[in-house]
Amino acid sequence: LRTASRPFSVAKLQSVSSMAEVMERVGSVKQQLQRLFGEALRDKFPDELDIVPIITPCKDLRHGDYQCNNAMSLFAKIKGRVPEFKKPQAVGQAIMDSLPDSEMIRGCTIAGPGYVNVTLSTEWMAKRIHKMLIDGVETWAPEPPVQRAIADFSSPNIAKEMHVGHLRSTIIGDTLARMLEFQNVEVLRRNHVGDWGTQFGMLIEYLFEENPNWEAAPTEAIGDLQGFYKESKKKFDADSDFKERAQKAVVSLQGGEEKYRKAWAQICETSRREFDKVYLRLGIKLEEKGESFYNPYIPKALELLSKENLIEESEGARVIYVGGITRPLIVVKKDGGYNYASTDLAALWYRLNEEKAEWIIYVTDVGQREHFEMFFAAARQAGWLPAEEDKYPKVSHVGFGLVLGEDGKRFRTRATEVVKLVDLLDEAKNRCKAALIERGKAEKWTGEELEQTAEAIGYGAVKYADLKNNRLTNYTFNFDQMLNDKGNTAVYLLYAHARICSIIRRSGRDVEELKKVGTVDLAHPDERVLGLHLLQFPEVVEEACTNMLPNILCEYLYNLSEDFTKFYTNCQVVGSPQEISRLLLCEATAVVMRKCFFLLGITPVYKI
Ligand code: ARG
């Protein structure tokens, strides 16, 4: 077991040349305030070393921009022990008085039961935005929580259909991976495809019997995989002799018999080509390490668990009882075969020890929660993971709800029983294309521009409609809603971004030049609100990532575009004395919006 601490911060400090550089890189305003208040707390309350500064943005900007909320809990802790403090307000006052000087803070006030309200220096905010424009938004990246993470997502099952649940997993998993990467975490994206199990006996036997010619023309033999799966299942259920032959085929496959291996590989390959069509459309990159990959590690993983006396015999199977759950986790079936859980335990062992991952996130529907809870608990009992769930190395199950159709039931299309994802994405794109043609774009744009814009908006709309909801809630799949150009949709946001780009273009100015010669100014209240919102971007990513809730980032993006609209309504840009500064503010908004799109896996459009 490796240490549960966070070795990364230390390593990171050593690898960069100076402390100043670290301060520069470790980006969010919140983190910087945490550092300043941390110093104040340590200075004034040297005996209370375990206090972590609690910094939140102010809900009501009339009070300030940020708040430090430590006074109440600290007062409760030291009351009586330190007679000097009679009220929480006094603690707040003491924290405020010990705050080191900093150019980022204009002033502080004490409010309510000891909150320290902080107003940032507007000049500092403006400078920071300007610096971001020059150095890139990456310089705002928050301090990484770990060095290496694994995102296990998408993970469809071979020879079965990739359904809407897998689409959700793909979209949510990709976003979380991108958010971690933004924080400089190395992310191994893993497609844990279901490419092993007894169903392969049935499939292979069916292939051999129905298509003796399969080796010469495998694609034709397997054809439409869903149909192939259905037909073989039919035969399996109806014909007990076939069932027996299928079971023998499993044994031959597991024994590594060449012909069986080949057929297995062929079925997987055909399946993979289908999945890849979806990934290609969605711009998703991930590396397949399917269930079969972990087969060789299962015996070793089980042996380690056995050594910890975790595995018991129960009704012929080998099981693990984990605390609190009465149903045992089966790790070896009655027939001696391994299963989903044994594979996941082996995969976890491999990811912790071979791949040295410090945080592993698994994105599946909530229906699998118990499976994950159980094998996580087993790993904790074995000492593979720290007993405290929030310590690293850490595992997280990122569950999500159902996709519903108009009728409120599980989403299906009329034509087929289950939704064909490729068709679904094509429809989103085609609807967007039709809408663009209706707006007269076919005459103005090249064919390629039309295609690319329709794809960006169509696929973006499908992703955003999913991501903007709290992932745990079920959501209704509705093309009309997600493709609406008003309201909280990708279409609206992509248009908003394109409009900002067009403001800059129409000004006739060269932004790159403006960045060099101009400065940012946030004198107007609506400019300041927009500026503050821009600065909060990295901490929102951090929050979305820590809670694994992409909807937090969607909400931020939507509010940002609202703040921009307010600014643009009340502050004249082109032709005003503040033209340069305001164009820079437009550019900064566009940059941050694009980064949001990027993190959400949405391709931005620059003109509409
Ligand atoms: N193939 C599984 C399914 O379709 C999802 C796998 C998730 N990952 C894992 N390590 N269990 O339900």
Residues whose N, C-alpha, C, O or C-beta is under 5 A from the ligand:
A	BS01	LIG	D152 S155 P156 N157 H192 V193 G194 T364
